[in-house]
C-alpha cells in the first residue's frame, strides 16, 4: 500500500500516515563507502541548502510529524 492510499484508508480511524525520506545522510555508514567524498560533494551540490543531510535533520522532521503540531498532516 503506497502512502497516499494508506493515508486515505486509515485517516477515518484517526491514523496519520507520513513518510520522511532524506536521501543521503551524513552517518558512519555512509562514510564507510569507498566513494564517500564523491557522494558527499555531489549531494551538497544538488541540495538547495548546499549541504548533506544530518541525522538531526531527519530526527527533527520525525519529531514534528509525531507531535500534535502536525495533527492535520497526513
Backbone as ProteinMPNN parsed JSONL, in Angstrom:
{"seq_chain_A": "XXXXXXXXXXXXXXXXXXXXXXXXXXXXXXXXXXXXXXXXXXXXXXXXXXXXXXXXXXXXXXXXXXXXXXXXXX", "coords_chain_A": {"N_chain_A": [[0.844, -1.165, 0.0], [0.728, 2.097, -0.962], [1.829, 5.303, 0.359], [-0.131, 7.369, -0.024], [-2.533, 5.952, -0.427], [-2.659, 4.539, 1.98], [-2.886, 6.66, 3.785], [-5.382, 7.708, 3.029], [-7.075, 5.502, 3.523], [-6.678, 4.957, 6.249], [-7.071, 7.294, 7.611], [-9.716, 7.867, 8.484], [-9.832, 6.399, 10.769], [-8.374, 7.809, 12.501], [-5.692, 7.579, 12.173], [-2.659, 8.796, 11.176], [-0.597, 9.025, 8.274], [2.656, 9.326, 7.336], [5.707, 10.004, 5.588], [9.184, 10.143, 5.802], [11.874, 10.918, 3.925], [15.065, 11.337, 3.549], [17.157, 11.157, 1.74], [20.69, 10.846, 0.995], [22.343, 10.755, 4.067], [24.586, 12.15, 6.359], [26.353, 9.888, 7.912], [28.076, 7.374, 9.903], [27.86, 4.997, 8.487], [27.547, 5.862, 5.822], [29.956, 7.195, 5.489], [31.649, 5.063, 5.336], [31.551, 4.17, 2.749], [33.383, 3.608, -0.233], [33.394, 5.623, -2.121], [32.707, 7.877, -0.716], [33.415, 10.678, -0.455], [32.853, 11.622, -3.005], [30.073, 11.145, -3.175], [29.22, 12.77, -1.034], [30.041, 15.352, -1.941], [28.61, 15.595, -4.374], [25.976, 15.364, -3.478], [25.776, 17.64, -1.817], [26.159, 19.61, -3.756], [23.858, 19.296, -5.325], [21.877, 19.886, -3.539], [19.443, 22.209, -2.352], [20.21, 23.494, -0.053], [22.891, 23.401, -0.084], [24.366, 21.452, 1.278], [24.963, 18.307, 2.886], [22.527, 16.111, 4.31], [21.944, 15.837, 7.833], [21.808, 13.588, 10.656], [20.191, 14.749, 12.686], [18.559, 16.399, 11.203], [16.649, 14.714, 10.014], [15.627, 13.586, 12.342], [14.415, 15.794, 13.564], [12.348, 16.362, 11.734], [10.846, 13.996, 11.944], [10.13, 14.078, 14.665], [8.517, 16.369, 14.664], [6.409, 15.488, 12.945], [5.289, 13.53, 14.542], [4.177, 14.954, 16.522], [1.538, 16.927, 18.083], [1.425, 19.293, 16.718], [1.487, 18.654, 14.08], [-0.948, 17.603, 13.494], [-2.765, 17.821, 11.416], [-1.548, 16.937, 9.195], [-1.151, 14.459, 6.833]], "CA_chain_A": [[0.0, 0.0, 0.0], [1.531, 3.321, -1.005], [1.494, 6.24, 1.42], [-1.379, 8.086, -0.273], [-3.634, 5.032, -0.18], [-2.697, 4.27, 3.416], [-3.401, 7.859, 4.445], [-6.819, 7.795, 2.743], [-7.789, 4.391, 4.153], [-6.526, 4.931, 7.705], [-7.413, 8.59, 8.187], [-11.009, 7.805, 9.165], [-9.612, 5.755, 12.069], [-7.528, 8.688, 13.29], [-4.292, 7.212, 11.978], [-1.982, 9.612, 10.174], [0.473, 8.329, 7.558], [3.654, 10.251, 6.805], [6.978, 9.392, 5.214], [10.333, 11.037, 5.772], [12.933, 10.324, 3.108], [16.03, 12.42, 3.487], [18.264, 10.944, 0.818], [21.94, 10.544, 1.697], [22.517, 11.435, 5.351], [25.96, 12.014, 6.843], [26.442, 8.933, 9.017], [29.246, 6.498, 9.826], [27.617, 4.021, 7.424], [27.834, 6.492, 4.535], [31.392, 7.495, 5.438], [32.352, 3.813, 5.047], [31.55, 3.938, 1.303], [34.665, 3.957, -0.856], [33.222, 6.869, -2.872], [32.02, 8.793, 0.206], [33.649, 12.093, -0.772], [32.12, 11.917, -4.24], [28.651, 11.205, -2.813], [29.048, 13.969, -0.203], [30.164, 16.555, -2.757], [27.51, 15.653, -5.345], [24.758, 15.634, -2.721], [25.814, 19.053, -1.421], [25.991, 20.416, -4.97], [22.47, 19.195, -5.793], [20.956, 20.29, -2.48], [19.161, 23.645, -2.262], [20.878, 24.032, 1.131], [24.326, 23.245, -0.337], [24.991, 20.601, 2.282], [24.412, 16.973, 3.048], [21.651, 15.995, 5.462], [22.491, 15.353, 9.097], [20.804, 12.79, 11.363], [19.248, 15.594, 13.411], [17.58, 16.933, 10.253], [15.564, 13.732, 9.93], [15.033, 13.442, 13.671], [13.518, 16.935, 13.774], [11.157, 16.176, 10.899], [10.062, 12.907, 12.542], [9.573, 14.577, 15.916], [7.409, 17.261, 14.304], [5.28, 14.719, 12.412], [4.695, 12.765, 15.638], [3.621, 15.889, 17.508], [0.202, 17.481, 17.812], [1.562, 20.41, 15.773], [1.303, 18.103, 12.732], [-2.167, 16.8, 13.547], [-3.531, 17.963, 10.169], [-0.695, 16.46, 8.108], [-1.17, 13.02, 6.571]], "C_chain_A": [[0.896, 1.236, 0.0], [0.998, 4.316, 0.02], [0.143, 6.92, 1.212], [-2.582, 7.196, 0.01], [-3.773, 4.747, 1.307], [-3.283, 5.464, 4.159], [-4.911, 7.972, 4.241], [-7.6, 6.712, 3.482], [-7.76, 4.46, 5.676], [-6.931, 6.226, 8.389], [-8.713, 8.583, 8.966], [-10.894, 7.161, 10.552], [-8.701, 6.605, 12.968], [-6.046, 8.371, 13.18], [-3.719, 8.063, 10.862], [-0.84, 8.824, 9.564], [1.394, 9.378, 6.952], [4.93, 9.487, 6.515], [8.046, 10.47, 5.222], [11.432, 10.318, 5.003], [13.969, 11.402, 2.836], [17.139, 12.263, 2.472], [19.534, 10.625, 1.586], [22.091, 11.411, 2.949], [23.928, 11.143, 5.851], [25.985, 11.139, 8.102], [27.728, 8.122, 8.866], [29.084, 5.492, 8.692], [27.946, 4.618, 6.057], [29.326, 6.793, 4.4], [32.222, 6.242, 5.137], [32.384, 3.496, 3.55], [32.9, 4.365, 0.729], [34.58, 5.269, -1.627], [32.499, 7.928, -2.026], [32.195, 10.254, -0.185], [32.907, 12.513, -2.033], [30.625, 12.058, -3.944], [28.372, 12.472, -2.016], [29.054, 15.235, -1.059], [29.009, 16.699, -3.739], [26.196, 15.973, -4.635], [24.694, 17.102, -2.321], [25.572, 19.955, -2.623], [24.535, 20.437, -5.436], [21.456, 19.712, -4.771], [20.7, 21.79, -2.51], [19.862, 24.298, -1.069], [22.394, 23.936, 1.024], [25.044, 22.457, 0.756], [24.308, 19.242, 2.283], [23.53, 16.961, 4.294], [22.375, 15.415, 6.671], [21.414, 14.53, 9.814], [19.772, 13.647, 12.096], [18.226, 16.257, 12.493], [16.383, 15.997, 10.14], [14.863, 13.583, 11.272], [14.046, 14.576, 13.946], [12.236, 16.806, 12.977], [10.253, 15.097, 11.491], [9.397, 13.36, 13.832], [8.379, 15.482, 15.641], [6.2, 16.453, 13.843], [4.584, 13.885, 13.485], [4.007, 13.664, 16.666], [2.214, 16.331, 17.118], [0.264, 18.655, 16.841], [1.345, 19.955, 14.331], [0.008, 17.314, 12.624], [-3.015, 16.859, 12.273], [-2.752, 17.43, 8.971], [-0.794, 14.953, 8.005], [-0.909, 12.78, 5.11]], "O_chain_A": [[1.737, 1.39, 0.886], [-0.133, 4.195, 0.491], [-0.643, 7.039, 2.152], [-3.55, 7.644, 0.625], [-4.885, 4.719, 1.834], [-4.093, 5.289, 5.069], [-5.64, 8.297, 5.179], [-8.677, 6.982, 4.012], [-8.725, 4.061, 6.328], [-7.115, 6.258, 9.606], [-8.808, 9.23, 10.009], [-11.758, 7.359, 11.406], [-8.31, 6.176, 14.054], [-5.24, 8.833, 13.988], [-4.225, 8.057, 9.74], [-0.185, 8.041, 10.252], [0.965, 10.213, 6.156], [5.201, 8.451, 7.123], [7.838, 11.571, 4.713], [11.866, 9.234, 5.392], [13.767, 12.274, 1.99], [17.987, 13.147, 2.348], [19.459, 10.174, 2.728], [21.982, 12.635, 2.891], [24.4, 10.009, 5.767], [25.679, 11.597, 9.203], [28.388, 8.178, 7.828], [30.055, 5.166, 8.009], [28.558, 3.951, 5.223], [29.892, 6.66, 3.315], [33.377, 6.353, 4.726], [33.162, 2.643, 3.121], [33.482, 5.361, 1.158], [35.587, 5.962, -1.773], [31.771, 8.767, -2.558], [31.214, 10.996, -0.241], [32.393, 13.628, -2.117], [29.987, 12.997, -4.419], [27.398, 13.174, -2.288], [28.178, 16.089, -0.919], [28.482, 17.796, -3.921], [25.394, 16.763, -5.135], [23.651, 17.738, -2.475], [24.858, 20.953, -2.519], [24.037, 21.468, -5.888], [20.298, 19.949, -5.114], [21.638, 22.57, -2.675], [20.086, 25.509, -1.066], [23.106, 24.346, 1.94], [26.183, 22.76, 1.11], [23.215, 19.072, 1.743], [23.769, 17.724, 5.229], [23.296, 14.608, 6.538], [20.224, 14.759, 9.597], [18.592, 13.297, 12.12], [17.146, 16.637, 12.943], [15.236, 16.443, 10.167], [13.639, 13.466, 11.327], [12.969, 14.346, 14.495], [11.154, 17.106, 13.483], [9.034, 15.263, 11.536], [8.227, 13.058, 14.067], [7.349, 15.375, 16.306], [5.083, 16.702, 14.296], [3.403, 13.567, 13.345], [3.333, 13.175, 17.573], [1.768, 16.136, 15.988], [-0.739, 18.981, 16.206], [1.051, 20.772, 13.459], [-0.122, 16.449, 11.758], [-3.896, 16.021, 12.082], [-3.25, 17.47, 7.846], [-0.549, 14.243, 8.981], [-0.881, 11.631, 4.669]]}, "name": "protein", "num_of_chains": 1, "seq": "XXXXXXXXXXXXXXXXXXXXXXXXXXXXXXXXXXXXXXXXXXXXXXXXXXXXXXXXXXXXXXXXXXXXXXXXXX"}
